[in-house]
Amino acid sequence: MPKMKTHKATAKRIKVTGTGKLMRKHSRERHLLRKKSSRRKRRLSVPGTIAASDVKRIRQLISPGL
């Protein structure tokens, strides 16, 4: 059976921290920012973590050999 390949689109969007957490960007931060409050924009700029229920599946996508 062939090796599993890394899902490159996911690998570009998810970063792994030193402690092994998976970090992601928030959506709705790219454009139409004028109508969003400063508080909302500031909170969107902070990276979010991946939900615990999704971690196993996403780890398989970004590093299938591990």
Wavefront OBJ file of the C-alpha trace (Angstrom):
o trace
v 0.000 0.000 0.000
v 1.398 3.456 -0.882
v 2.371 6.023 1.727
v -0.197 8.620 2.740
v 0.559 12.096 1.443
v 0.442 15.299 3.465
v -2.644 17.399 2.713
v -0.776 20.529 1.634
v -3.734 22.939 1.844
v -4.270 21.995 5.482
v -0.551 22.019 6.271
v -0.294 25.627 5.062
v -3.176 26.743 7.291
v -2.320 24.937 10.535
v 0.803 25.527 12.621
v 2.000 23.271 15.445
v 3.249 24.981 18.609
v 6.199 23.819 20.659
v 3.872 22.054 23.090
v 2.047 20.305 20.235
v -1.137 22.406 20.066
v -2.589 23.130 16.635
v -3.112 26.812 15.844
v -5.243 28.371 13.102
v -6.258 31.799 11.843
v -9.742 33.160 12.429
v -12.045 33.795 9.500
v -13.606 37.173 8.610
v -10.394 39.113 9.144
v -9.416 39.874 5.544
v -11.744 42.562 4.242
v -14.846 44.631 5.085
v -13.081 45.669 8.288
v -14.558 49.152 8.491
v -17.849 47.969 9.963
v -16.239 45.645 12.511
v -15.442 47.025 15.941
v -11.842 47.437 17.088
v -12.457 44.849 19.795
v -13.712 42.303 17.275
v -10.798 42.913 14.884
v -8.295 42.609 17.720
v -9.776 39.291 18.837
v -9.804 37.954 15.276
v -6.100 38.721 14.923
v -5.178 36.360 17.791
v -4.625 32.787 16.542
v -7.236 30.244 17.575
v -6.751 26.641 18.609
v -8.225 23.609 16.885
v -11.142 21.967 18.698
v -10.178 18.833 20.638
v -12.619 16.749 18.603
v -10.812 17.663 15.350
v -7.188 17.315 16.471
v -6.738 13.638 15.620
v -8.111 14.050 12.082
v -6.102 17.183 11.328
v -2.862 15.695 12.692
v -3.376 12.793 10.270
v -3.739 15.276 7.390
v -0.681 17.387 8.164
v 1.713 14.607 9.211
v 0.379 11.216 8.129
v 3.550 9.286 9.015
v 3.394 10.163 12.725
l 1 2 3 4 5 6 7 8 9 10 11 12 13 14 15 16 17 18 19 20 21 22 23 24 25 26 27 28 29 30 31 32 33 34 35 36 37 38 39 40 41 42 43 44 45 46 47 48 49 50 51 52 53 54 55 56 57 58 59 60 61 62 63 64 65 66
